[in-house]
């Protein structure tokens, strides 16, 4: 059975303007790889409704799971929840279960659940809440879209909540071999190796160190024996 | 006149598998912001021809400039040049000008210009070469697509070459104000401020520090006077 597939949608002008370097996509990529869920695409779009809605529609229909980050806070530029609802033509309003979570939290901390904070309880009909142990305001899953916060500590906690409920696949077994020769020297034999092991993915990642060229060859497959066989052949080729 | 627009396409399984954290998109975002070119979208796709070709077609038709990184080396997984040619239905083969660059380089370094290295001289008909002062093998520009290497030092050198030839726009003037109150407290007045200054973009980026909530409010606009006026109002609101 093929592995489940995923895509990630990062929502945020601050990434596209160069102000912030996104950390969430890399974190998610690592978590998905551990669980055998194949991440097929990452997109970063602006805080603008048409861009968000069309990316949600395109990606959610192409993969098993779409993960989003960003745009679910209380300020005027937080429009993700409404865009997800629009993408699926689903009604959205303040929902009692989300409001109760916020009310309890703000009662406890002595803050007012004002109109801005109440925006964080806007949840599309039929969505399941995603637990936020860090700052309470929940994410949500609507159909195959998991909507999470952009603040990395909150994002990571929400990813853990979601991945506990999602089926994984066969995690890729991976070995990396360092070859102290430039890619141009090894590319021919490497292509032959790739043809000899069609089930195995063989990637070559060049580097420069002290003025000399080298490559890290990464061999990946769910079948560990196939990886080991390819790596044995590889080390014999270039030793 | 509106600013020129751009998109970035990162080609690389190593990013999606979580092995490598991409650095090129963030670098490009900063360089484009300095020049007043609006980066509208970033996508990361796998080293697979259908994914690359369809992303190139979608993005290049949506923006003024598409920048790509990755997949132009000598190994079997380097398929970007052929995918760009396919996206525009343009013939591609080893081109004399690119071959001459490589021949001179390998003659000088005493290495053989073998079949694998010659793949790096495959350039679509009608493309302009992008200078690579780091490791010689050139990138290229075909129509509005700038095709560059994934190795960050080479990518950065190629970005410099391309941006020297491209018209910029009005760089955004930006000011950041730190407010030591949670987003929920400031969201209402902030939304009013955004309505009062419709030409100005106001973003709110929450943080947590020593257990307390705060927000960095970023105010951006090509018109510096408008930014200053909004920031004055902002600091009066929250001081």
Interface residues (C-beta under 8 A of the other chain):
Chain A: X10 X13 X14 X15 X16 X17 X18 X19 X20 X21 X22 X25 X26 X29 X30 X31 X32 X33 X39 X40 X41 X42 X43 X44 X45 X46 X47 X51 X73 X74 X75 X76 X77 X111 X114 X115 X116 X117 X119 X120 X135 X151 X153 X172 X174 X182 X183 X184 X185 X186 X187 X188 X190 X191 X194 X201 X202 X203 X204 X205 X206 X207 X208 X215 X218 X220
Chain B: X10 X13 X14 X15 X16 X17 X18 X19 X20 X21 X22 X25 X26 X29 X30 X31 X32 X33 X39 X40 X41 X42 X43 X44 X45 X46 X47 X51 X73 X74 X75 X76 X77 X111 X114 X115 X116 X117 X119 X120 X135 X151 X153 X172 X174 X182 X183 X184 X185 X186 X187 X188 X190 X191 X194 X201 X202 X203 X204 X205 X206 X207 X208 X215 X218 X220
